[in-house]
Amino acid sequence: MNQSVNFETKPLIPALQAAKILAWISHKSICKSTAIANLTHALVFQGMRVLIVDTDGVPTIQMFFEQHKEETENRIAKNKAKVNALQAKGRAVSQALLDQIEYDEFAIENRPVVIARSLHELDAQFDVIKREYANFDYIIVDVPAKVLDSKNNPIKEIKRLISFSNLVITPYKGDNQNAVTAVTVSSIIEDLKYDAVSLGGKFNTKVRSLLAFEPARIKANAKEVSANLTLTDTSTTAARLARNAERKALKEIDRNSQMMADIKQFGEVFGEHQMPLNAPLVFRSVYPNQFNKGQSIYNATTDSAKLAQTEFNLVVDAILSAFDEEPEAVEASENQTITITN
């Protein structure tokens, strides 16, 4: 009697996981390159392999990471010399110094790869780049702060880049002036979705806006802050200091509430095509960078840098979560379901 037996077959070599493509696109300069430098450092310190494609006319990102490599190597050599000198004298070496060396060596070993291409070159070489760097975790594309050509038409290479990307981040300042730019970007996304549906295909790129704020310019609601104060004693210096600290903390909470309210309002207007990330890009979280020294907020240990890291980590988490969000089903006019991700 013949008997068939089915065996589960598995590939001898796991399928290659393609790198996730993240493009930063804006019509105005909004700390984009600085934010990308911070994001890249956050990713590489998680052990991720990152390729950055710098398409700006002035390769700011490329120069930043070249300077970062040089400064870090110099710091490693200097600190190792300190260790040798201390050991030669029979003195103890602080754990902080050893930790800094280990931290810097990890940064050098896992530093991102940065290549410079014009938008036209990237458009022509995109498939080749994806194949060559398919073993990387992320490909981040820094695009010049311009989405329209001299005739106010969308730049064709940017439209194709959007279609090729897994996720597009569109940063804006949290003010009324950027509403004009948001309308332009939404129009481009709407056209791409329409083209996909018309051709019977699907537009799978996730597009998320990122609103940037400068807390110093956001006035806290004084009445709201006063109403929430719990410390009323001002009879001693210590009591007054404690009350002032509470007031300061309440002002931060109020400013954050205002930022989140602005994000929600932006989403109500533009969320169909570029739903905002549920985390603000706080300008103070990118200002501690020293580009001329190749330093990001993750290279500093000051209190302001630690606050900046905490705030920016929320943005990093929101971006990584956006990659994994489920697509929405949108009905096409021919009663065909097309998968479109906003």
N, C-alpha and C positions, 0 to 999 in steps of 0.2 A: 504494500500500500504506500503510495506516494504521500509524503507529508511535507508541507512547505513551512519553513521556519523563517521568521522575519527578525533580522538583527538590526538594532539601532546603530546607524553609522554616524560617525562624527569626523569632521575634518581633522587631518593631522596637524594643520597649522590654523590657528584661529583667524577668522576674517579680520582684515585690517579695519580698525575703527577710524573713520575719517575725522579730521580735525574740524572742530566747530568754528564757523566763520562769524566774526563779530565786526560790524562796520560802524564807525562813529561818523555821522553825517549832520552837518549844520550849515546854515546860511550866514552865520556870524560866529566870530571867535568867542567862545565861552569856556575858557580854561580846558579846552578839549584835550590838547596834548598833555597837559599836566595831569588831568584825570586819567588818561591812558597810561601814563608812567606809573601812577599810583596803583591802578588796577593790575598792571603787569607785575609789579612787585608783590602785590597781594597774592596773585596766582602762583608765581614762581616759588614763593615761600611756602606754598601748599604742595610743592613738588610737581606742579604742572609745567609742561613744555609749551612755550609760547613763541610764536612767530609774529613779529610786527611788520606790516607793510606800510612804509611811510610814503604817502603820495603827495605830501605837501611840497611846494616849490622850494621852501626852506626846510631841509630835513631836521627839524627840531628834535624829534624823538630819537633819530639815529645819533645825533650829536650828544644828546643826553646820556644814552646808554654807553657810548664810547667813553665819555667822561666818567661815568659811574664805574666802569671797569678799571680805568686808570687810577681813580681815587681809591677804590677798594683794594686794589693790588698794593698800592703804596701804604695803605693803612695796615694791611696784613704784614708786610715786610717790617714796618715800624714797630708793630706790637710784638712780633716774633723776636725782634732785636731786644725789646724790653724784657721779654721772658728769659732770653739767654743771659742777659746782664744780671737779672735778679738771681737766676740759678747759679751763675758763676760766683756770686757773693754769698751763696748759701741762704738767700732770703726767700720767703714764701711768695708764691705767685698768686695773685687774687683770682678768684673764680670768675669775676666779672671780666677780667682781661682775657682769660681763656675762652669764655663764652663769646666775646666779641670776635675773636679770631675764628672760632667755629662758625659763627653766624656769617662772617664775611666770606669764608671759604665756601660755604654752602651757596651764597649768592653768586659767586664767580662760577662755580661748577654748574649751577642751574640758570645762569643768566639767559635772557631771551635772545633769539636771533632777530636782527633787524636788517631789513633790506629796503632800499629806496627804489621806487618806481613811479613814473608819472601815471596819471589815470589811464592814459592811452596805452602805455606799456603793460600796466596791470590787466587791462581789458583783454589784450592780446595774449598774455601769458598766464591767465588765471588758472586754466586747467593744468598747465605744467606745474605751477606753484603748488596747487592742491595735491598733485601726485607726489612731488618731491618732499612735501612736509606733511604727508598724510599721517605719519606716526606722532605728530604733535597733538597736543590737546586743544589748543586754540590758535586761530589765525586772526589777529586784530588788525583792521585796516584803518589808518588815520587819513581822513579825506580832507582836502582844503575846505576852508569855511566858505563854500560857495556851491549852490545847487543849480543856479541858472547861468546860461551863457550870455553873451553880449546882446542877444536879441530877446532876452527874458524867456527863453525856452529851457526846459529841464536839460541838464547836461546828460547826453545819452549814456556815457560811461557810468555815471552815477546810477542811472536807472537800472542798468544791467547789474551793477554791483549789488544793488538792493535785492534784485531777484536771485542772485547767486548766494546771498548770505543767509545764515540761519537766524541771525538776530541783528537788528539795526537799532542803534541808540541815537536818538535825536535830542540833543541838549538845548535847553532854553533858559534864559534868565527869567526869574519869576516876576515879570513886569508886563505892562500892556504892549510895549513896543514889540515884543517877540510874538504877539498874536498874529502879526502880518506874516512873519516867517512860518509860523505854524500852519497858516492857511495854505501857503505855498507847498510845504512838505506834504500836507494831507492831500492836496490835489494830485501830487505825483503818485502817492500811494494808491489813491482811488483809481487813477489811470492804469496802474500796473494790475490792480485787481480786475478791472474791467477787461483789460487785454487777456488776462488769464482765462476768465470765464468765457469770453468770446471765442477763444481758441479751443475751448473744451478741456482746458488743463486746470491747474490749480496753483495758487499763490501761497506758498508755505512759509514765506519769510515772516518772522515775528518782528513787529516794529513797536518799540517802546520809547516814549519821551522821558526825559530826565530833567526835572526843574531844579535850577540852581538859585541859591539865595545867599545874601549877605546879612547875617543876623543883626549886625550893628546898625543896619538901615531899617530894621523892623522895630517899630515902637511898640513896646509891651503895653497892654491895657492896664493902666495904673489902678483903676477902680477894681478890676478883677483881681489883680495882684494883692491889693490891700485887703480885699474881702476874704482872701484865702490865707492870710497871715495867721499863724497860730501862736507865735511868740510875741507877747505884748510887753514884757518887762524890759525897760530901758534904764533901770536904776544903776547899773554897773557897766563898766567897759566891756566885760565878757558878755553880758546880756545883750548889749547893743551890737557887738560883733556877730553874735549868733543870729540876731534878728536881721541884720544886713545880709548875712549869708543865706538865710531863708528867703529874703526878698529877691536876692539875685537868682536863686534857684527857681523861684516861681516865675520870674521874668523869662528865664530860659524855657520853661514849660509853656508859657503863653506864646512866645515866639514860635516854638515848635508847632503849637496848635494852629497858629496862623499859616505856617508853611504847609502843613498837611491840608488845611482848608483850601489853600490856593491850588494844591495838587488835585484835590477832589474836583474843584471848579474847572480846572483845565481838562480833566478827564471827561467831565460832562459835555464840554464843547468839542473836544478833539479826540475823544477816546475811541471813536469808531475806527480810526485809522492809525492812531499812535497813543494807545493807552499809557498814561504815565506810570513809571515805577513808583511803588509805594514807599519811597525813601527820598528825601531831599539831598541834593548835592550842596553841602554847606561850604561856602567859599573858604572859610577858615580851615577847612579840612584839606584844602589843596594849596593854600598860601604858604605853609611852612616849607614847601619845596624850595630847594636852591638849585635851579637848573644848571647854573654855571659850575657847580660842584658835583653834578650828577647825583644829587641826593633827593630822595622822596620822603614822604612822611614816615615810611617804614624803616628809615635809616636813623631816625632820631629817637631819643629816649626822654625828652623834656615833657613836662606836664601838658603843654599845648599840643605836642606831637601825639601824645597818648590819646588826648581828646579827639584830635583829628583822625587818628586811626579808628577809634570807636565809631565816629560818625561815618567815615568812609566805608568801614566794614559793612554797614547796613546797605550801602549802595552796591557793594560787591555781591552780597547775598541776594539782593533783588535781581541783579543781572544774571547770576547763575541760575536762579529760580526761573527766570523768564525763558531760558533755554528749554526747560522741561515742561512748560505749560502745555496743556492739551489744546489742539487746534479746534476751532469752532466750525460747525457745518453751516454753509450758506447755500440757499437754494438758487440755482441758476434759472434763467428765464425759460430754458427748454425743459424744465422739470427734472433737470439733472443736478445731483448734489455735488457741489464743488467744495473741496476743503480749503478754507481760507483762514489764515491766522492773522489777527490784527497785531 
